[in-house]
Amino acid sequence: MKEFDREKLNKELDEESIWDILIIGGGATGLGIATDAASRGLKTLLIEQEDFAKGTSSRSTKLVHGGVRYLAQGNISLVKEALKERGLLLHNAPHLTKNESIIIPCYSWISGIFYATGLAFYDWLSGRLSFGKSKIISKKEVGKRLPTLKKKSLRCGVLYHDGTFDDARLALNLAQTSVENGGVALNYCKVVSLIKAENNQVTGAKVLDKETGIVYQIKAKTVVNATGVFVDDIIKMDNAGSKSLIRPSQGIHLVLDSSFLKSKDAIMIPHTEDGRVLFAIPWYDKVLIGTTDTPLNNHSLEPRALETEIDFVLKTAGKYLAQQPDRKDVLSVYAGLRPLAATGDSNEKTKEISRSHKIIISESGLISVIGGKWTTYRKMAEDTLSKMIKRKMLPNKKCITANLKIHGYSAKISNGPLSFYGSDKIRIDELITSDKSLAEPLNNETNIIAAQVIWAVRNEMARTVEDFLARRTRVLFTDAKLAIKLAPKVAELMMKELKRDELWKENQVQSFSQLANGYLLKSDLNSVENDFIKTESM
Ligand SMILES: Cc1cc2nc3c(=O)[nH]c(=O)nc-3n(C[C@H](O)[C@H](O)[C@H](O)COP(=O)(O)OP(=O)(O)OC[C@H]3O[C@@H](n4cnc5c(N)ncnc54)[C@H](O)[C@@H]3O)c2cc1C
């Protein structure tokens, strides 16, 4: 089996090979396609300009769900498809996916009956892949399960089940799965332009290895643009005059200490003051609260929460939680951009734009996949390859991902801080056995140990301090101040493992700290918001 080793995989970037499929973008969409293509036996290359899941795919609400909101919008086929995918993911990646009980607090009996009926239908749609039956629970039971919820005017609750997951770890494990199935997946390589034949057909791409500065001319029979909110940038490389296909919509999350929830159950507020859905979800040892839906007219890899979004989330959470969260309570704030399919109607609210995906084949043969959600990444990949096969762009090979175990799969999931490694945990334990000092936590505020850093460099293609603190572990997202404190130790360990010098270490600590500052709330309420961003009236 191929090793997930950047240096070794990089050697396959020769200019002679002709790939069956070149995928641009290492988020949920691209990695799903790479896993599907490689496991069908196609010669598969995936190129990611930064780290896997650096974009939207590490910034989700962490729900593997059918989408109760989409049910309310009447999008039954999307919900049914997503519920099936939710079930498959729990089977194929149980080390990263978990059945989560979610409670909707109801302030009138009518709303209790309304949600209970809708959720009974939701359960029914999930069929044999159900995560458990929903039910109405008494006010007393709600109080017992959600001790920090305000009880005034509460009548009852509706309890239902969905999944939660670790999005960035799933992305990484998919990259590993694609490589184990014969593909190549590389981070820190950027597609800088497309290569076209005289008949205007796309025949490959120029790829810049950002570590070495080498530009490769990659030949491919097919090229897939799976770049999320960057889709239009690649489409413009194909045809400078093409219309925008993407309408980015920002969603933010605030991360608080678990004392704000004190429960294993999540809370769902189905209808906030301005018609959105707000979740409070226990995740690792913290609580995530979000999200928002703010249309933007530009995109970036590091979007920042707007002050209006932060205020909205704090204010809404405070209406339901006994302990009103304040700006000083926020351990981390992160923002992500939904790559929604533009409808052409600039007045349409982004929360009303469908989350289903679209596969567009340009005249040049470039395939662009837009929209969708994490939960349905596998189906999106299957649909994309089916469409390409139907168009005779690829040979007819069967999709096997519905039952394909994702890297780290283990039938027996242990509890404890290393459980998300699944079957790899035993190999981290072996590292510790060979060198006891690697069992040391990085400092006295964390249970992350030195062995995890070594493991991430050797086996998970971690190249920077950010890769480790943001996506191999999730500290940046759960506690940005702690992440800043851990950076020097992580940089020291990585420097030795990657054979870099002191200057590299210093630069890493500095650039990571600068980045992590953007995940902390500024105490100054009047801080300047990104001036290129224009919010819709909220
Ligand atoms: C706030 C929020 C909450 C969400 N919550 C959920 C949820 O709970 N459950 C759910 O199922 N879905 C959720 N989603 C949706 C889901 O996260 C996205 O649909 C999904 O992550 C999009 O993945 P992607 O691969 O299309 O895009 P991305 O993850 O952004 O990946 C695109 C990648 O392409 C790379 N790229 C761009 N240009 C180039 C280039 N030239 N060369 C090489 N690489 C390039 C980028 O660096 C990036 O990594 C949420 C989305 C948001 C914004």
The ligand as a Tripos MOL2 file, in Angstrom:
@<TRIPOS>MOLECULE
LIG
   53    58     1     0     0
SMALL
NO_CHARGES

@<TRIPOS>ATOM
      1 C1        -20.7890   27.9430    8.3930 C.3       1 LIG1
      2 C2        -20.9820   26.6430    7.6740 C.ar      1 LIG1
      3 C3        -21.5290   25.5710    8.3410 C.ar      1 LIG1
      4 C4        -21.7090   24.3580    7.6750 C.ar      1 LIG1
      5 N1        -22.1810   23.3070    8.3810 N.ar      1 LIG1
      6 C5        -22.3500   22.1230    7.7610 C.ar      1 LIG1
      7 C6        -22.7710   21.0040    8.5190 C.ar      1 LIG1
      8 O1        -22.9420   21.0690    9.7330 O.2       1 LIG1
      9 N2        -22.9560   19.8460    7.8490 N.ar      1 LIG1
     10 C7        -22.7720   19.7400    6.5050 C.ar      1 LIG1
     11 O2        -23.0020   18.6600    5.9640 O.2       1 LIG1
     12 N3        -22.3200   20.7800    5.7700 N.ar      1 LIG1
     13 C8        -22.0840   21.9580    6.3640 C.ar      1 LIG1
     14 N4        -21.6000   23.0240    5.6620 N.ar      1 LIG1
     15 C9        -21.3050   22.8650    4.2310 C.3       1 LIG1
     16 C10       -19.9420   22.2250    3.9940 C.3       1 LIG1
     17 O3        -19.0040   22.6180    4.9620 O.3       1 LIG1
     18 C11       -19.4410   22.6010    2.5990 C.3       1 LIG1
     19 O4        -20.4430   22.3080    1.6640 O.3       1 LIG1
     20 C12       -18.1840   21.8710    2.2060 C.3       1 LIG1
     21 O5        -17.2050   21.9240    3.2050 O.3       1 LIG1
     22 C13       -17.6300   22.4750    0.9160 C.3       1 LIG1
     23 O6        -16.4920   21.7380    0.5430 O.3       1 LIG1
     24 P1        -15.7030   22.0710   -0.7820 P.3       1 LIG1
     25 O7        -14.6960   21.0050   -0.9570 O.co2     1 LIG1
     26 O8        -16.6630   22.2770   -1.8970 O.co2     1 LIG1
     27 O9        -15.0150   23.4760   -0.5090 O.3       1 LIG1
     28 P2        -13.7130   23.7910    0.3630 P.3       1 LIG1
     29 O10       -13.6850   23.0500    1.6190 O.co2     1 LIG1
     30 O11       -13.5990   25.2660    0.4810 O.co2     1 LIG1
     31 O12       -12.5210   23.2280   -0.5150 O.3       1 LIG1
     32 C14       -12.0670   23.8510   -1.6940 C.3       1 LIG1
     33 C15       -10.5560   23.7640   -1.6850 C.3       1 LIG1
     34 O13       -10.0550   24.1550   -2.9540 O.3       1 LIG1
     35 C16        -8.7680   24.6980   -2.7490 C.3       1 LIG1
     36 N5         -8.3600   25.4760   -3.9180 N.ar      1 LIG1
     37 C17        -8.8920   26.6330   -4.3670 C.ar      1 LIG1
     38 N6         -8.2170   27.0560   -5.4610 N.ar      1 LIG1
     39 C18        -7.2440   26.1550   -5.7160 C.ar      1 LIG1
     40 C19        -6.2180   26.0540   -6.6990 C.ar      1 LIG1
     41 N7         -6.0620   26.9840   -7.6340 N.pl3     1 LIG1
     42 N8         -5.3860   24.9800   -6.6610 N.ar      1 LIG1
     43 C20        -5.5380   24.0180   -5.6980 C.ar      1 LIG1
     44 N9         -6.4850   24.0900   -4.7300 N.ar      1 LIG1
     45 C21        -7.3270   25.1410   -4.7460 C.ar      1 LIG1
     46 C22        -8.9700   25.5510   -1.4960 C.3       1 LIG1
     47 O14        -7.7420   25.8420   -0.8580 O.3       1 LIG1
     48 C23        -9.9030   24.6920   -0.6650 C.3       1 LIG1
     49 O15        -9.2230   23.9140    0.3000 O.3       1 LIG1
     50 C24       -21.3730   24.2450    6.3060 C.ar      1 LIG1
     51 C25       -20.8090   25.3290    5.6340 C.ar      1 LIG1
     52 C26       -20.5900   26.5110    6.3270 C.ar      1 LIG1
     53 C27       -19.9510   27.6640    5.6320 C.3       1 LIG1
@<TRIPOS>BOND
     1     1     2 1
     2     2     3 ar
     3     2    52 ar
     4     3     4 ar
     5     4     5 ar
     6     4    50 ar
     7     5     6 ar
     8     6     7 ar
     9     6    13 1
    10     7     8 2
    11     7     9 ar
    12     9    10 ar
    13    10    11 2
    14    10    12 ar
    15    12    13 ar
    16    13    14 ar
    17    14    15 1
    18    14    50 ar
    19    15    16 1
    20    16    17 1
    21    16    18 1
    22    18    19 1
    23    18    20 1
    24    20    21 1
    25    20    22 1
    26    22    23 1
    27    23    24 1
    28    24    25 2
    29    24    26 1
    30    24    27 1
    31    27    28 1
    32    28    29 2
    33    28    30 1
    34    28    31 1
    35    31    32 1
    36    32    33 1
    37    33    34 1
    38    33    48 1
    39    34    35 1
    40    35    36 1
    41    35    46 1
    42    36    37 ar
    43    36    45 ar
    44    37    38 ar
    45    38    39 ar
    46    39    40 ar
    47    39    45 ar
    48    40    41 1
    49    40    42 ar
    50    42    43 ar
    51    43    44 ar
    52    44    45 ar
    53    46    47 1
    54    46    48 1
    55    48    49 1
    56    50    51 ar
    57    51    52 ar
    58    52    53 1
@<TRIPOS>SUBSTRUCTURE
     1 LIG1         1 GROUP 0 **** ****
